[in-house]
Amino acid sequence: MVLRIFLGLFALVFGLNKFFNFMPMPEMSEDAGTYFGALSSAKTLTLVAIVEIVAGLALIFNRYGTLLAIILISIGVNSVLFHATLDPGGIAGAAVFLILNIVVLIGYKDKYKPLLK
């Protein structure tokens, strides 16, 4: 339960940060900045922010957490891949997010069993 709430807070804070920019953006390589700029101009980051906010609230209040933990895994994997290939210095937060997500998914494993039959 604690890890689920922590993951929810993590997703909520980073989702809100995409709208309100209350955490400063660290220096990125030119390639990472170009990629990040393309995601921003295509409004992909807005969609990611909305998903993170909804998922964060769902996990905090334990409503549809099972579903949104699965949806969040795609954001976590993409974040780790982005940092691993374009911005290795910022991978720590993405790795923590992904590990928390995996732990929460394991916690929900009994709810996924009917889907995997």
Phi and psi restraints in degrees (range 20) as a CNS / XPLOR table:
assign (resid 1 and name C) (resid 2 and name N)
       (resid 2 and name CA) (resid 2 and name C) 1.0 -63.3 20.0 2
assign (resid 2 and name N) (resid 2 and name CA)
       (resid 2 and name C) (resid 3 and name N) 1.0 -43.5 20.0 2
assign (resid 2 and name C) (resid 3 and name N)
       (resid 3 and name CA) (resid 3 and name C) 1.0 -67.4 20.0 2
assign (resid 3 and name N) (resid 3 and name CA)
       (resid 3 and name C) (resid 4 and name N) 1.0 -35.0 20.0 2
assign (resid 3 and name C) (resid 4 and name N)
       (resid 4 and name CA) (resid 4 and name C) 1.0 -62.5 20.0 2
assign (resid 4 and name N) (resid 4 and name CA)
       (resid 4 and name C) (resid 5 and name N) 1.0 -45.7 20.0 2
assign (resid 4 and name C) (resid 5 and name N)
       (resid 5 and name CA) (resid 5 and name C) 1.0 -66.6 20.0 2
assign (resid 5 and name N) (resid 5 and name CA)
       (resid 5 and name C) (resid 6 and name N) 1.0 -40.3 20.0 2
assign (resid 5 and name C) (resid 6 and name N)
       (resid 6 and name CA) (resid 6 and name C) 1.0 -62.6 20.0 2
assign (resid 6 and name N) (resid 6 and name CA)
       (resid 6 and name C) (resid 7 and name N) 1.0 -43.4 20.0 2
assign (resid 6 and name C) (resid 7 and name N)
       (resid 7 and name CA) (resid 7 and name C) 1.0 -61.9 20.0 2
assign (resid 7 and name N) (resid 7 and name CA)
       (resid 7 and name C) (resid 8 and name N) 1.0 -41.7 20.0 2
assign (resid 7 and name C) (resid 8 and name N)
       (resid 8 and name CA) (resid 8 and name C) 1.0 -60.7 20.0 2
assign (resid 8 and name N) (resid 8 and name CA)
       (resid 8 and name C) (resid 9 and name N) 1.0 -43.5 20.0 2
assign (resid 8 and name C) (resid 9 and name N)
       (resid 9 and name CA) (resid 9 and name C) 1.0 -65.4 20.0 2
assign (resid 9 and name N) (resid 9 and name CA)
       (resid 9 and name C) (resid 10 and name N) 1.0 -40.9 20.0 2
assign (resid 9 and name C) (resid 10 and name N)
       (resid 10 and name CA) (resid 10 and name C) 1.0 -59.3 20.0 2
assign (resid 10 and name N) (resid 10 and name CA)
       (resid 10 and name C) (resid 11 and name N) 1.0 -50.2 20.0 2
assign (resid 10 and name C) (resid 11 and name N)
       (resid 11 and name CA) (resid 11 and name C) 1.0 -64.6 20.0 2
assign (resid 11 and name N) (resid 11 and name CA)
       (resid 11 and name C) (resid 12 and name N) 1.0 -41.7 20.0 2
assign (resid 11 and name C) (resid 12 and name N)
       (resid 12 and name CA) (resid 12 and name C) 1.0 -63.2 20.0 2
assign (resid 12 and name N) (resid 12 and name CA)
       (resid 12 and name C) (resid 13 and name N) 1.0 -46.4 20.0 2
assign (resid 12 and name C) (resid 13 and name N)
       (resid 13 and name CA) (resid 13 and name C) 1.0 -63.9 20.0 2
assign (resid 13 and name N) (resid 13 and name CA)
       (resid 13 and name C) (resid 14 and name N) 1.0 -45.8 20.0 2
assign (resid 13 and name C) (resid 14 and name N)
       (resid 14 and name CA) (resid 14 and name C) 1.0 -71.2 20.0 2
assign (resid 14 and name N) (resid 14 and name CA)
       (resid 14 and name C) (resid 15 and name N) 1.0 -30.8 20.0 2
assign (resid 14 and name C) (resid 15 and name N)
       (resid 15 and name CA) (resid 15 and name C) 1.0 -67.4 20.0 2
assign (resid 15 and name N) (resid 15 and name CA)
       (resid 15 and name C) (resid 16 and name N) 1.0 -44.9 20.0 2
assign (resid 15 and name C) (resid 16 and name N)
       (resid 16 and name CA) (resid 16 and name C) 1.0 -66.3 20.0 2
assign (resid 16 and name N) (resid 16 and name CA)
       (resid 16 and name C) (resid 17 and name N) 1.0 -33.0 20.0 2
assign (resid 16 and name C) (resid 17 and name N)
       (resid 17 and name CA) (resid 17 and name C) 1.0 -62.7 20.0 2
assign (resid 17 and name N) (resid 17 and name CA)
       (resid 17 and name C) (resid 18 and name N) 1.0 -30.5 20.0 2
assign (resid 17 and name C) (resid 18 and name N)
       (resid 18 and name CA) (resid 18 and name C) 1.0 -66.6 20.0 2
assign (resid 18 and name N) (resid 18 and name CA)
       (resid 18 and name C) (resid 19 and name N) 1.0 -23.9 20.0 2
assign (resid 18 and name C) (resid 19 and name N)
       (resid 19 and name CA) (resid 19 and name C) 1.0 -94.5 20.0 2
assign (resid 19 and name N) (resid 19 and name CA)
       (resid 19 and name C) (resid 20 and name N) 1.0 -40.8 20.0 2
assign (resid 19 and name C) (resid 20 and name N)
       (resid 20 and name CA) (resid 20 and name C) 1.0 -106.1 20.0 2
assign (resid 20 and name N) (resid 20 and name CA)
       (resid 20 and name C) (resid 21 and name N) 1.0 -9.2 20.0 2
assign (resid 20 and name C) (resid 21 and name N)
       (resid 21 and name CA) (resid 21 and name C) 1.0 48.2 20.0 2
assign (resid 21 and name N) (resid 21 and name CA)
       (resid 21 and name C) (resid 22 and name N) 1.0 48.8 20.0 2
assign (resid 21 and name C) (resid 22 and name N)
       (resid 22 and name CA) (resid 22 and name C) 1.0 -86.4 20.0 2
assign (resid 22 and name N) (resid 22 and name CA)
       (resid 22 and name C) (resid 23 and name N) 1.0 -11.1 20.0 2
assign (resid 22 and name C) (resid 23 and name N)
       (resid 23 and name CA) (resid 23 and name C) 1.0 -110.4 20.0 2
assign (resid 23 and name N) (resid 23 and name CA)
       (resid 23 and name C) (resid 24 and name N) 1.0 128.4 20.0 2
assign (resid 23 and name C) (resid 24 and name N)
       (resid 24 and name CA) (resid 24 and name C) 1.0 -65.7 20.0 2
assign (resid 24 and name N) (resid 24 and name CA)
       (resid 24 and name C) (resid 25 and name N) 1.0 144.8 20.0 2
assign (resid 24 and name C) (resid 25 and name N)
       (resid 25 and name CA) (resid 25 and name C) 1.0 -82.4 20.0 2
assign (resid 25 and name N) (resid 25 and name CA)
       (resid 25 and name C) (resid 26 and name N) 1.0 126.5 20.0 2
assign (resid 25 and name C) (resid 26 and name N)
       (resid 26 and name CA) (resid 26 and name C) 1.0 -72.2 20.0 2
assign (resid 26 and name N) (resid 26 and name CA)
       (resid 26 and name C) (resid 27 and name N) 1.0 164.5 20.0 2
assign (resid 26 and name C) (resid 27 and name N)
       (resid 27 and name CA) (resid 27 and name C) 1.0 -60.8 20.0 2
assign (resid 27 and name N) (resid 27 and name CA)
       (resid 27 and name C) (resid 28 and name N) 1.0 137.8 20.0 2
assign (resid 27 and name C) (resid 28 and name N)
       (resid 28 and name CA) (resid 28 and name C) 1.0 -124.0 20.0 2
assign (resid 28 and name N) (resid 28 and name CA)
       (resid 28 and name C) (resid 29 and name N) 1.0 158.6 20.0 2
assign (resid 28 and name C) (resid 29 and name N)
       (resid 29 and name CA) (resid 29 and name C) 1.0 -67.5 20.0 2
assign (resid 29 and name N) (resid 29 and name CA)
       (resid 29 and name C) (resid 30 and name N) 1.0 166.1 20.0 2
assign (resid 29 and name C) (resid 30 and name N)
       (resid 30 and name CA) (resid 30 and name C) 1.0 -61.5 20.0 2
assign (resid 30 and name N) (resid 30 and name CA)
       (resid 30 and name C) (resid 31 and name N) 1.0 -43.2 20.0 2
assign (resid 30 and name C) (resid 31 and name N)
       (resid 31 and name CA) (resid 31 and name C) 1.0 -63.2 20.0 2
assign (resid 31 and name N) (resid 31 and name CA)
       (resid 31 and name C) (resid 32 and name N) 1.0 -42.5 20.0 2
assign (resid 31 and name C) (resid 32 and name N)
       (resid 32 and name CA) (resid 32 and name C) 1.0 -64.5 20.0 2
assign (resid 32 and name N) (resid 32 and name CA)
       (resid 32 and name C) (resid 33 and name N) 1.0 -41.4 20.0 2
assign (resid 32 and name C) (resid 33 and name N)
       (resid 33 and name CA) (resid 33 and name C) 1.0 -63.4 20.0 2
assign (resid 33 and name N) (resid 33 and name CA)
       (resid 33 and name C) (resid 34 and name N) 1.0 -39.6 20.0 2
assign (resid 33 and name C) (resid 34 and name N)
       (resid 34 and name CA) (resid 34 and name C) 1.0 -63.8 20.0 2
assign (resid 34 and name N) (resid 34 and name CA)
       (resid 34 and name C) (resid 35 and name N) 1.0 -46.1 20.0 2
assign (resid 34 and name C) (resid 35 and name N)
       (resid 35 and name CA) (resid 35 and name C) 1.0 -63.9 20.0 2
assign (resid 35 and name N) (resid 35 and name CA)
       (resid 35 and name C) (resid 36 and name N) 1.0 -45.5 20.0 2
assign (resid 35 and name C) (resid 36 and name N)
       (resid 36 and name CA) (resid 36 and name C) 1.0 -63.3 20.0 2
assign (resid 36 and name N) (resid 36 and name CA)
       (resid 36 and name C) (resid 37 and name N) 1.0 -39.3 20.0 2
assign (resid 36 and name C) (resid 37 and name N)
       (resid 37 and name CA) (resid 37 and name C) 1.0 -63.4 20.0 2
assign (resid 37 and name N) (resid 37 and name CA)
       (resid 37 and name C) (resid 38 and name N) 1.0 -39.2 20.0 2
assign (resid 37 and name C) (resid 38 and name N)
       (resid 38 and name CA) (resid 38 and name C) 1.0 -65.2 20.0 2
assign (resid 38 and name N) (resid 38 and name CA)
       (resid 38 and name C) (resid 39 and name N) 1.0 -41.4 20.0 2
assign (resid 38 and name C) (resid 39 and name N)
       (resid 39 and name CA) (resid 39 and name C) 1.0 -63.4 20.0 2
assign (resid 39 and name N) (resid 39 and name CA)
       (resid 39 and name C) (resid 40 and name N) 1.0 -39.0 20.0 2
assign (resid 39 and name C) (resid 40 and name N)
       (resid 40 and name CA) (resid 40 and name C) 1.0 -67.4 20.0 2
assign (resid 40 and name N) (resid 40 and name CA)
       (resid 40 and name C) (resid 41 and name N) 1.0 -45.5 20.0 2
assign (resid 40 and name C) (resid 41 and name N)
       (resid 41 and name CA) (resid 41 and name C) 1.0 -69.0 20.0 2
assign (resid 41 and name N) (resid 41 and name CA)
       (resid 41 and name C) (resid 42 and name N) 1.0 -27.1 20.0 2
assign (resid 41 and name C) (resid 42 and name N)
       (resid 42 and name CA) (resid 42 and name C) 1.0 -85.6 20.0 2
assign (resid 42 and name N) (resid 42 and name CA)
       (resid 42 and name C) (resid 43 and name N) 1.0 2.8 20.0 2
assign (resid 42 and name C) (resid 43 and name N)
       (resid 43 and name CA) (resid 43 and name C) 1.0 65.1 20.0 2
assign (resid 43 and name N) (resid 43 and name CA)
       (resid 43 and name C) (resid 44 and name N) 1.0 16.0 20.0 2
assign (resid 43 and name C) (resid 44 and name N)
       (resid 44 and name CA) (resid 44 and name C) 1.0 -67.1 20.0 2
assign (resid 44 and name N) (resid 44 and name CA)
       (resid 44 and name C) (resid 45 and name N) 1.0 -38.8 20.0 2
assign (resid 44 and name C) (resid 45 and name N)
       (resid 45 and name CA) (resid 45 and name C) 1.0 -66.3 20.0 2
assign (resid 45 and name N) (resid 45 and name CA)
       (resid 45 and name C) (resid 46 and name N) 1.0 -30.0 20.0 2
assign (resid 45 and name C) (resid 46 and name N)
       (resid 46 and name CA) (resid 46 and name C) 1.0 -64.8 20.0 2
assign (resid 46 and name N) (resid 46 and name CA)
       (resid 46 and name C) (resid 47 and name N) 1.0 -43.6 20.0 2
assign (resid 46 and name C) (resid 47 and name N)
       (resid 47 and name CA) (resid 47 and name C) 1.0 -63.7 20.0 2
assign (resid 47 and name N) (resid 47 and name CA)
       (resid 47 and name C) (resid 48 and name N) 1.0 -42.9 20.0 2
assign (resid 47 and name C) (resid 48 and name N)
       (resid 48 and name CA) (resid 48 and name C) 1.0 -61.6 20.0 2
assign (resid 48 and name N) (resid 48 and name CA)
       (resid 48 and name C) (resid 49 and name N) 1.0 -42.2 20.0 2
assign (resid 48 and name C) (resid 49 and name N)
       (resid 49 and name CA) (resid 49 and name C) 1.0 -61.7 20.0 2
assign (resid 49 and name N) (resid 49 and name CA)
       (resid 49 and name C) (resid 50 and name N) 1.0 -43.3 20.0 2
assign (resid 49 and name C) (resid 50 and name N)
       (resid 50 and name CA) (resid 50 and name C) 1.0 -63.5 20.0 2
assign (resid 50 and name N) (resid 50 and name CA)
       (resid 50 and name C) (resid 51 and name N) 1.0 -43.8 20.0 2
assign (resid 50 and name C) (resid 51 and name N)
       (resid 51 and name CA) (resid 51 and name C) 1.0 -62.8 20.0 2
assign (resid 51 and name N) (resid 51 and name CA)
       (resid 51 and name C) (resid 52 and name N) 1.0 -42.9 20.0 2
assign (resid 51 and name C) (resid 52 and name N)
       (resid 52 and name CA) (resid 52 and name C) 1.0 -63.3 20.0 2
assign (resid 52 and name N) (resid 52 and name CA)
       (resid 52 and name C) (resid 53 and name N) 1.0 -41.5 20.0 2
assign (resid 52 and name C) (resid 53 and name N)
       (resid 53 and name CA) (resid 53 and name C) 1.0 -66.0 20.0 2
assign (resid 53 and name N) (resid 53 and name CA)
       (resid 53 and name C) (resid 54 and name N) 1.0 -47.6 20.0 2
assign (resid 53 and name C) (resid 54 and name N)
       (resid 54 and name CA) (resid 54 and name C) 1.0 -62.8 20.0 2
assign (resid 54 and name N) (resid 54 and name CA)
       (resid 54 and name C) (resid 55 and name N) 1.0 -45.0 20.0 2
assign (resid 54 and name C) (resid 55 and name N)
       (resid 55 and name CA) (resid 55 and name C) 1.0 -64.4 20.0 2
assign (resid 55 and name N) (resid 55 and name CA)
       (resid 55 and name C) (resid 56 and name N) 1.0 -41.8 20.0 2
assign (resid 55 and name C) (resid 56 and name N)
       (resid 56 and name CA) (resid 56 and name C) 1.0 -60.1 20.0 2
assign (resid 56 and name N) (resid 56 and name CA)
       (resid 56 and name C) (resid 57 and name N) 1.0 -46.8 20.0 2
assign (resid 56 and name C) (resid 57 and name N)
       (resid 57 and name CA) (resid 57 and name C) 1.0 -64.1 20.0 2
assign (resid 57 and name N) (resid 57 and name CA)
       (resid 57 and name C) (resid 58 and name N) 1.0 -40.1 20.0 2
assign (resid 57 and name C) (resid 58 and name N)
       (resid 58 and name CA) (resid 58 and name C) 1.0 -63.6 20.0 2
assign (resid 58 and name N) (resid 58 and name CA)
       (resid 58 and name C) (resid 59 and name N) 1.0 -41.3 20.0 2
assign (resid 58 and name C) (resid 59 and name N)
       (resid 59 and name CA) (resid 59 and name C) 1.0 -70.7 20.0 2
assign (resid 59 and name N) (resid 59 and name CA)
       (resid 59 and name C) (resid 60 and name N) 1.0 -38.8 20.0 2
assign (resid 59 and name C) (resid 60 and name N)
       (resid 60 and name CA) (resid 60 and name C) 1.0 -63.7 20.0 2
assign (resid 60 and name N) (resid 60 and name CA)
       (resid 60 and name C) (resid 61 and name N) 1.0 -44.8 20.0 2
assign (resid 60 and name C) (resid 61 and name N)
       (resid 61 and name CA) (resid 61 and name C) 1.0 -93.1 20.0 2
assign (resid 61 and name N) (resid 61 and name CA)
       (resid 61 and name C) (resid 62 and name N) 1.0 4.6 20.0 2
assign (resid 61 and name C) (resid 62 and name N)
       (resid 62 and name CA) (resid 62 and name C) 1.0 55.1 20.0 2
assign (resid 62 and name N) (resid 62 and name CA)
       (resid 62 and name C) (resid 63 and name N) 1.0 44.9 20.0 2
assign (resid 62 and name C) (resid 63 and name N)
       (resid 63 and name CA) (resid 63 and name C) 1.0 -119.9 20.0 2
assign (resid 63 and name N) (resid 63 and name CA)
       (resid 63 and name C) (resid 64 and name N) 1.0 119.5 20.0 2
assign (resid 63 and name C) (resid 64 and name N)
       (resid 64 and name CA) (resid 64 and name C) 1.0 58.4 20.0 2
assign (resid 64 and name N) (resid 64 and name CA)
       (resid 64 and name C) (resid 65 and name N) 1.0 25.6 20.0 2
assign (resid 64 and name C) (resid 65 and name N)
       (resid 65 and name CA) (resid 65 and name C) 1.0 -62.2 20.0 2
assign (resid 65 and name N) (resid 65 and name CA)
       (resid 65 and name C) (resid 66 and name N) 1.0 -35.2 20.0 2
assign (resid 65 and name C) (resid 66 and name N)
       (resid 66 and name CA) (resid 66 and name C) 1.0 -60.3 20.0 2
assign (resid 66 and name N) (resid 66 and name CA)
       (resid 66 and name C) (resid 67 and name N) 1.0 -46.3 20.0 2
assign (resid 66 and name C) (resid 67 and name N)
       (resid 67 and name CA) (resid 67 and name C) 1.0 -67.8 20.0 2
assign (resid 67 and name N) (resid 67 and name CA)
       (resid 67 and name C) (resid 68 and name N) 1.0 -47.3 20.0 2
assign (resid 67 and name C) (resid 68 and name N)
       (resid 68 and name CA) (resid 68 and name C) 1.0 -74.2 20.0 2
assign (resid 68 and name N) (resid 68 and name CA)
       (resid 68 and name C) (resid 69 and name N) 1.0 -22.5 20.0 2
assign (resid 68 and name C) (resid 69 and name N)
       (resid 69 and name CA) (resid 69 and name C) 1.0 -66.3 20.0 2
assign (resid 69 and name N) (resid 69 and name CA)
       (resid 69 and name C) (resid 70 and name N) 1.0 -36.3 20.0 2
assign (resid 69 and name C) (resid 70 and name N)
       (resid 70 and name CA) (resid 70 and name C) 1.0 -67.2 20.0 2
assign (resid 70 and name N) (resid 70 and name CA)
       (resid 70 and name C) (resid 71 and name N) 1.0 -41.6 20.0 2
assign (resid 70 and name C) (resid 71 and name N)
       (resid 71 and name CA) (resid 71 and name C) 1.0 -66.3 20.0 2
assign (resid 71 and name N) (resid 71 and name CA)
       (resid 71 and name C) (resid 72 and name N) 1.0 -38.9 20.0 2
assign (resid 71 and name C) (resid 72 and name N)
       (resid 72 and name CA) (resid 72 and name C) 1.0 -66.0 20.0 2
assign (resid 72 and name N) (resid 72 and name CA)
       (resid 72 and name C) (resid 73 and name N) 1.0 -25.6 20.0 2
assign (resid 72 and name C) (resid 73 and name N)
       (resid 73 and name CA) (resid 73 and name C) 1.0 -60.8 20.0 2
assign (resid 73 and name N) (resid 73 and name CA)
       (resid 73 and name C) (resid 74 and name N) 1.0 -34.2 20.0 2
assign (resid 73 and name C) (resid 74 and name N)
       (resid 74 and name CA) (resid 74 and name C) 1.0 -66.6 20.0 2
assign (resid 74 and name N) (resid 74 and name CA)
       (resid 74 and name C) (resid 75 and name N) 1.0 -37.2 20.0 2
assign (resid 74 and name C) (resid 75 and name N)
       (resid 75 and name CA) (resid 75 and name C) 1.0 -67.5 20.0 2
assign (resid 75 and name N) (resid 75 and name CA)
       (resid 75 and name C) (resid 76 and name N) 1.0 -41.7 20.0 2
assign (resid 75 and name C) (resid 76 and name N)
       (resid 76 and name CA) (resid 76 and name C) 1.0 -63.2 20.0 2
assign (resid 76 and name N) (resid 76 and name CA)
       (resid 76 and name C) (resid 77 and name N) 1.0 -44.9 20.0 2
assign (resid 76 and name C) (resid 77 and name N)
       (resid 77 and name CA) (resid 77 and name C) 1.0 -64.8 20.0 2
assign (resid 77 and name N) (resid 77 and name CA)
       (resid 77 and name C) (resid 78 and name N) 1.0 -45.2 20.0 2
assign (resid 77 and name C) (resid 78 and name N)
       (resid 78 and name CA) (resid 78 and name C) 1.0 -64.1 20.0 2
assign (resid 78 and name N) (resid 78 and name CA)
       (resid 78 and name C) (resid 79 and name N) 1.0 -36.9 20.0 2
assign (resid 78 and name C) (resid 79 and name N)
       (resid 79 and name CA) (resid 79 and name C) 1.0 -65.2 20.0 2
assign (resid 79 and name N) (resid 79 and name CA)
       (resid 79 and name C) (resid 80 and name N) 1.0 -44.1 20.0 2
assign (resid 79 and name C) (resid 80 and name N)
       (resid 80 and name CA) (resid 80 and name C) 1.0 -64.0 20.0 2
assign (resid 80 and name N) (resid 80 and name CA)
       (resid 80 and name C) (resid 81 and name N) 1.0 -43.2 20.0 2
assign (resid 80 and name C) (resid 81 and name N)
       (resid 81 and name CA) (resid 81 and name C) 1.0 -63.9 20.0 2
assign (resid 81 and name N) (resid 81 and name CA)
       (resid 81 and name C) (resid 82 and name N) 1.0 -40.6 20.0 2
assign (resid 81 and name C) (resid 82 and name N)
       (resid 82 and name CA) (resid 82 and name C) 1.0 -58.4 20.0 2
assign (resid 82 and name N) (resid 82 and name CA)
       (resid 82 and name C) (resid 83 and name N) 1.0 -49.5 20.0 2
assign (resid 82 and name C) (resid 83 and name N)
       (resid 83 and name CA) (resid 83 and name C) 1.0 -70.1 20.0 2
assign (resid 83 and name N) (resid 83 and name CA)
       (resid 83 and name C) (resid 84 and name N) 1.0 -35.4 20.0 2
assign (resid 83 and name C) (resid 84 and name N)
       (resid 84 and name CA) (resid 84 and name C) 1.0 -65.7 20.0 2
assign (resid 84 and name N) (resid 84 and name CA)
       (resid 84 and name C) (resid 85 and name N) 1.0 -34.8 20.0 2
assign (resid 84 and name C) (resid 85 and name N)
       (resid 85 and name CA) (resid 85 and name C) 1.0 -97.4 20.0 2
assign (resid 85 and name N) (resid 85 and name CA)
       (resid 85 and name C) (resid 86 and name N) 1.0 -34.0 20.0 2
assign (resid 85 and name C) (resid 86 and name N)
       (resid 86 and name CA) (resid 86 and name C) 1.0 -115.6 20.0 2
assign (resid 86 and name N) (resid 86 and name CA)
       (resid 86 and name C) (resid 87 and name N) 1.0 -23.5 20.0 2
assign (resid 86 and name C) (resid 87 and name N)
       (resid 87 and name CA) (resid 87 and name C) 1.0 -147.4 20.0 2
assign (resid 87 and name N) (resid 87 and name CA)
       (resid 87 and name C) (resid 88 and name N) 1.0 67.5 20.0 2
assign (resid 87 and name C) (resid 88 and name N)
       (resid 88 and name CA) (resid 88 and name C) 1.0 -58.4 20.0 2
assign (resid 88 and name N) (resid 88 and name CA)
       (resid 88 and name C) (resid 89 and name N) 1.0 -26.5 20.0 2
assign (resid 88 and name C) (resid 89 and name N)
       (resid 89 and name CA) (resid 89 and name C) 1.0 -66.2 20.0 2
assign (resid 89 and name N) (resid 89 and name CA)
       (resid 89 and name C) (resid 90 and name N) 1.0 -23.0 20.0 2
assign (resid 89 and name C) (resid 90 and name N)
       (resid 90 and name CA) (resid 90 and name C) 1.0 -103.9 20.0 2
assign (resid 90 and name N) (resid 90 and name CA)
       (resid 90 and name C) (resid 91 and name N) 1.0 19.1 20.0 2
assign (resid 90 and name C) (resid 91 and name N)
       (resid 91 and name CA) (resid 91 and name C) 1.0 -76.4 20.0 2
assign (resid 91 and name N) (resid 91 and name CA)
       (resid 91 and name C) (resid 92 and name N) 1.0 -18.8 20.0 2
assign (resid 91 and name C) (resid 92 and name N)
       (resid 92 and name CA) (resid 92 and name C) 1.0 -58.6 20.0 2
assign (resid 92 and name N) (resid 92 and name CA)
       (resid 92 and name C) (resid 93 and name N) 1.0 -49.4 20.0 2
assign (resid 92 and name C) (resid 93 and name N)
       (resid 93 and name CA) (resid 93 and name C) 1.0 -63.5 20.0 2
assign (resid 93 and name N) (resid 93 and name CA)
       (resid 93 and name C) (resid 94 and name N) 1.0 -40.7 20.0 2
assign (resid 93 and name C) (resid 94 and name N)
       (resid 94 and name CA) (resid 94 and name C) 1.0 -65.7 20.0 2
assign (resid 94 and name N) (resid 94 and name CA)
       (resid 94 and name C) (resid 95 and name N) 1.0 -39.3 20.0 2
assign (resid 94 and name C) (resid 95 and name N)
       (resid 95 and name CA) (resid 95 and name C) 1.0 -66.6 20.0 2
assign (resid 95 and name N) (resid 95 and name CA)
       (resid 95 and name C) (resid 96 and name N) 1.0 -41.5 20.0 2
assign (resid 95 and name C) (resid 96 and name N)
       (resid 96 and name CA) (resid 96 and name C) 1.0 -62.3 20.0 2
assign (resid 96 and name N) (resid 96 and name CA)
       (resid 96 and name C) (resid 97 and name N) 1.0 -43.8 20.0 2
assign (resid 96 and name C) (resid 97 and name N)
       (resid 97 and name CA) (resid 97 and name C) 1.0 -59.1 20.0 2
assign (resid 97 and name N) (resid 97 and name CA)
       (resid 97 and name C) (resid 98 and name N) 1.0 -46.4 20.0 2
assign (resid 97 and name C) (resid 98 and name N)
       (resid 98 and name CA) (resid 98 and name C) 1.0 -65.7 20.0 2
assign (resid 98 and name N) (resid 98 and name CA)
       (resid 98 and name C) (resid 99 and name N) 1.0 -43.3 20.0 2
assign (resid 98 and name C) (resid 99 and name N)
       (resid 99 and name CA) (resid 99 and name C) 1.0 -63.8 20.0 2
assign (resid 99 and name N) (resid 99 and name CA)
       (resid 99 and name C) (resid 100 and name N) 1.0 -43.9 20.0 2
assign (resid 99 and name C) (resid 100 and name N)
       (resid 100 and name CA) (resid 100 and name C) 1.0 -59.5 20.0 2
assign (resid 100 and name N) (resid 100 and name CA)
       (resid 100 and name C) (resid 101 and name N) 1.0 -42.5 20.0 2
assign (resid 100 and name C) (resid 101 and name N)
       (resid 101 and name CA) (resid 101 and name C) 1.0 -62.5 20.0 2
assign (resid 101 and name N) (resid 101 and name CA)
       (resid 101 and name C) (resid 102 and name N) 1.0 -42.9 20.0 2
assign (resid 101 and name C) (resid 102 and name N)
       (resid 102 and name CA) (resid 102 and name C) 1.0 -63.4 20.0 2
assign (resid 102 and name N) (resid 102 and name CA)
       (resid 102 and name C) (resid 103 and name N) 1.0 -42.1 20.0 2
assign (resid 102 and name C) (resid 103 and name N)
       (resid 103 and name CA) (resid 103 and name C) 1.0 -62.9 20.0 2
assign (resid 103 and name N) (resid 103 and name CA)
       (resid 103 and name C) (resid 104 and name N) 1.0 -42.0 20.0 2
assign (resid 103 and name C) (resid 104 and name N)
       (resid 104 and name CA) (resid 104 and name C) 1.0 -65.4 20.0 2
assign (resid 104 and name N) (resid 104 and name CA)
       (resid 104 and name C) (resid 105 and name N) 1.0 -40.9 20.0 2
assign (resid 104 and name C) (resid 105 and name N)
       (resid 105 and name CA) (resid 105 and name C) 1.0 -60.4 20.0 2
assign (resid 105 and name N) (resid 105 and name CA)
       (resid 105 and name C) (resid 106 and name N) 1.0 -41.3 20.0 2
assign (resid 105 and name C) (resid 106 and name N)
       (resid 106 and name CA) (resid 106 and name C) 1.0 -63.1 20.0 2
assign (resid 106 and name N) (resid 106 and name CA)
       (resid 106 and name C) (resid 107 and name N) 1.0 -37.4 20.0 2
assign (resid 106 and name C) (resid 107 and name N)
       (resid 107 and name CA) (resid 107 and name C) 1.0 -63.3 20.0 2
assign (resid 107 and name N) (resid 107 and name CA)
       (resid 107 and name C) (resid 108 and name N) 1.0 -28.5 20.0 2
assign (resid 107 and name C) (resid 108 and name N)
       (resid 108 and name CA) (resid 108 and name C) 1.0 -93.6 20.0 2
assign (resid 108 and name N) (resid 108 and name CA)
       (resid 108 and name C) (resid 109 and name N) 1.0 8.4 20.0 2
assign (resid 108 and name C) (resid 109 and name N)
       (resid 109 and name CA) (resid 109 and name C) 1.0 -55.9 20.0 2
assign (resid 109 and name N) (resid 109 and name CA)
       (resid 109 and name C) (resid 110 and name N) 1.0 -33.5 20.0 2
assign (resid 109 and name C) (resid 110 and name N)
       (resid 110 and name CA) (resid 110 and name C) 1.0 -65.8 20.0 2
assign (resid 110 and name N) (resid 110 and name CA)
       (resid 110 and name C) (resid 111 and name N) 1.0 -30.5 20.0 2
assign (resid 110 and name C) (resid 111 and name N)
       (resid 111 and name CA) (resid 111 and name C) 1.0 -75.9 20.0 2
assign (resid 111 and name N) (resid 111 and name CA)
       (resid 111 and name C) (resid 112 and name N) 1.0 -21.0 20.0 2
assign (resid 111 and name C) (resid 112 and name N)
       (resid 112 and name CA) (resid 112 and name C) 1.0 -88.8 20.0 2
assign (resid 112 and name N) (resid 112 and name CA)
       (resid 112 and name C) (resid 113 and name N) 1.0 -15.5 20.0 2
assign (resid 112 and name C) (resid 113 and name N)
       (resid 113 and name CA) (resid 113 and name C) 1.0 -55.3 20.0 2
assign (resid 113 and name N) (resid 113 and name CA)
       (resid 113 and name C) (resid 114 and name N) 1.0 -44.1 20.0 2
assign (resid 113 and name C) (resid 114 and name N)
       (resid 114 and name CA) (resid 114 and name C) 1.0 -62.5 20.0 2
assign (resid 114 and name N) (resid 114 and name CA)
       (resid 114 and name C) (resid 115 and name N) 1.0 -30.3 20.0 2
assign (resid 114 and name C) (resid 115 and name N)
       (resid 115 and name CA) (resid 115 and name C) 1.0 -70.8 20.0 2
assign (resid 115 and name N) (resid 115 and name CA)
       (resid 115 and name C) (resid 116 and name N) 1.0 -28.9 20.0 2
assign (resid 115 and name C) (resid 116 and name N)
       (resid 116 and name CA) (resid 116 and name C) 1.0 -96.2 20.0 2
assign (resid 116 and name N) (resid 116 and name CA)
       (resid 116 and name C) (resid 117 and name N) 1.0 5.0 20.0 2
